[in-house]
């Protein structure tokens, strides 16, 4: 059995025990890294991460491992 999650349907996440409502359709997964310069090798860390916009307009990024629970629409 697969627990596949359609990222376009994510409307809420729990991170650090706090539930956050997400603007539907704004949640996505991508490479996650911190950059400190303009050269391709000017980064610290890396891995799979998330980004989303809240209903209030905030934009958030973080490592996928930080998400404890996901709420989906429909």
Phi, psi and omega in degrees: 000136179258142174253044182300135180244124176282110185299335180288347181256003180288124181239355179195150176222157171247123180228125181061031180080001181249128178277134179234128176277139186244142173296119185304133180090356183263349182283134177207162179246145180193181176296141182238121179202156173261133179250144177233009180196189183259348181282153181303331181264012179271065178217159179240125177070181179170167179150191180280134181221176179239162166209148180201164175247137177278167179296337179274354177105356178291147178244125186235145177227153175181173178284141183302330181296342181285339182282124181265329182205148181236135173251134180239155177275159173066000000 
